[in-house]
Amino acid sequence: MSFKNSEEVRHYMGGIFETAFAHPETGPKLAETGLILRFDFAEPGTILIVDMGGHKILPEGEAVESSARMSMTADTGNAYWQGKVNLALAMAKSRIKVDGNVASLLKLAPLAKKLYPIYIENLRKDGRDDLLVK
């Protein structure tokens, strides 16, 4: 099954960044990057802008210049946060399209691995086992 709507995408995908900001190891490292990362999710269409330096998810529709932009389906993003998608390989196969500061994005990937279990637990806690990738 997939996300029901863009609010769910923002809740889970944005939520994992909010968790990362509060994490004692990942939070400071994300802030150091100073990146503003824009995600363009399809199916359902959702724009999520993450200000790493400011430790916040920007309101939908806020106009801001991003350092990098990632485009993918929401299902691909969901699978990524469960550790089921290799970022470099997905980029090579165009499952994830990236514009902007690619090198910085690749540096963030090891930090994300620490958050996979938290993302999965958030889905389970909310009864969204249907979103778990086998």
N, C-alpha and C positions, 0 to 999 in steps of 0.2 A: 504494500500500500504506500501511498505518497502523502505528503503534507496536504492538509485540507484547504489551506489558504495562505496568503502571504503573512498573516499575523503569526501563524505557527512557525513559518520559516524564520521570521524575526525573533520569535520567542526562543527557539532552540539554537539557531546559529548565532544570534546576538547574545544569547544567554551564555554560551560557552566562552565568548570573549569577556563578558562581565566576570565570569569565574576566573579566567586567566588573569585579569587585571588585579583581582584580589589575592591571587596565589603568590606566596612569598618568593618563589623563584622566578616564575614567568612574568609576573607583573612588572618588576623593574626592568627586565630585559626587553619587554614590549615597549615600555616608555622610552628606553634608550634609542630605539629605532626612529622614533619621531614620525613613523609612517602614518599616512592616512590612506586606508585601504578600502576600495569600493568593490563590493560584490554585486554582480548582476546575475541573479538567479532566474532561471526559466522554469516553468511548470511547477508551481505557480510563479508568475512574474513578481519578483521582489528585488528591491534595491536596498542594500545594507551598507552603510558607511561607518567604518570603524576608525576612530582617531586613537592610535596607539599611544601617542605622547600625552594626550589629554585623558586617557583611560575612560573613553566614553563611546557609546553608540549614538551617532547623530540622528536626529529626527528625520523621518522619511521626507524627501522633498527639499531638504536643506542643500543649498548650492555651496559646494566647497571643492577646491582643487585637490584631487587625490594623487598620491605618489605612485599608486599602482591600481590596476583594475583587473579583477578576475571575473570571467564569465563561465557559467556552468549551469546544469540543471540543479534544482534543489535536491534531487535524489543523489547526484554525484557529491554535492556538499555534505549530505547526510552520511554517505558511505565514507567520505574522507574522515569525518570526525569520529568514525568508528574504527579507523585504522585500516580500512579496506581499499584505499586508493593511494597509490604511489604518486606523489605530486609531479615529479619530473617525468614519469612515464605518461601520466594523464595529459601533461602539457605537450609532450611529443606526439601523442595520438589525437590531439585537439579536443579531448573531452573537457579540458579546462583551457580556456584561452586567457592569456595574460598580456597586458599592456603596461608599460612603465618599468619600475624598478624590480626586475625579475630576480636579480642577485639577492636583494634584501628579503624577498619572499621565500626563497630557498633556504635562507638562514633561519627563518622562523619555523620551518618544518620540524626540526628536532624539538622545539619547545612544545609544539602541538601534541606530540606523542604522549606527553605527561597528562594531557587532558582527555585522551580517548576514553579511559575508564569512567571519568566523571560524566562525559557526554552520554555514554551508554547508560549509566545509572540514572541520569535525568530522564531519559526516555522510559526506562523501566518504572521509575517512581511515578511517572505520570500515566502509566498504563498504556504506553505507546509501543508495545512489543512488536506491533505491525511495522514499525519503522526500523527494527533491528535487521541488519544485513547478515545473512547466513554465510 
